[in-house]
Amino acid sequence: GATPMSIDEQTAYPRITTYNTSYIGDKTAATPFKTIFGDMYQWGRRTDGHEKVWSALSPNVPVPLANYTNAGEEFSGVLTSAPDWLEGYGNNKKGRWGGQKSDDYANNHPTSKGINDPCPSGLRVPSNDEWQGITQGLNNSVGFPDVDALISFNGINRWVWHDGSATTTVSGWLVFPPKQLGTTPSADNNDYESSPTLFLPAAGYRNSYTGVNYQDGRLSLAGTEGWYWSSTVKEKSEERSYMVNIYNQNDNIVFQYTHRYSRALGHSVRCVAEH
């Protein structure tokens, strides 16, 4: 949903000053945010209008299971006890984005599009292993089994925080690949390419919950954190899917892979090529 632009154009994009506010119903105010950060999807929903950061919040009830491929244009507000935007936690709809056939985690490494995949033709939502591949590499596993989809992710990329607050531009992370694939680079920056191949803006996320201490569909942590969905469901989960949370802590970049957040939250999506 973001406007196509080069990495230089992205990192030079003017800083948005209305972070952490609600854009609901205000397309004009939300357009600069959407231009650089793109849309925010509830996990497993297709492109139906809900992903726009200005889309209205629906009543506090999940979408009926029968409507999961035609859920309407509203961002689904759900009660705090319901961690999925889809009724009944979508128990038989786990493969919405990745085409999973079972609830067996060992077989849940999608390499093809699911029925609700929002990416353009030839692209799909990346798996959790693929996110792990670009953030930590094969030699720094956090417990997920290796799969064929990781073959092209050899070595560990260099990540650099682009602090927009210091330059009045958009904040995010620049990713520099190693010069020689198949090896583990040292800490010497000469082992990495001089130009980044990826920029991940710190878009934050859209909160869907309603109730005490929640924000009724508003943006949270924009400008400081990135929350990106994967297509992978949690092992034997009835209600949650994996995502990667990227943030800075004590001058270090932290990558947190977790199933703890519900499918009803609105996160960023970055597509990868089908293979």
Buried (B, 14 or more C-beta within 10 A) or exposed (E): BBEEBEBEEBBBBEBBEBBEBBBBEEEEBBEBBBBBBBBBBBBBBBBBBBBBBBBBBBEBEBBEBEEBEEBBEBBBBBEBEBBBBBBBBBBEBBBBBBBBEEBEBEEBBBBEBBBBBBBEEEBBBBBBBBBBBBBBBBEEEEEBEEBEBBEEBBBBBBBBBBEBEEEEBBBBBBBBBBEEEEEBBEEEEEBBBEEBEBBBBBBBBBBBBBEEEBBBBBBBBBBBBBBBBBBBBBEEBBBBBBBBBBBBEEEEEEBBBEBEBBBBBBBBBBBBEEE
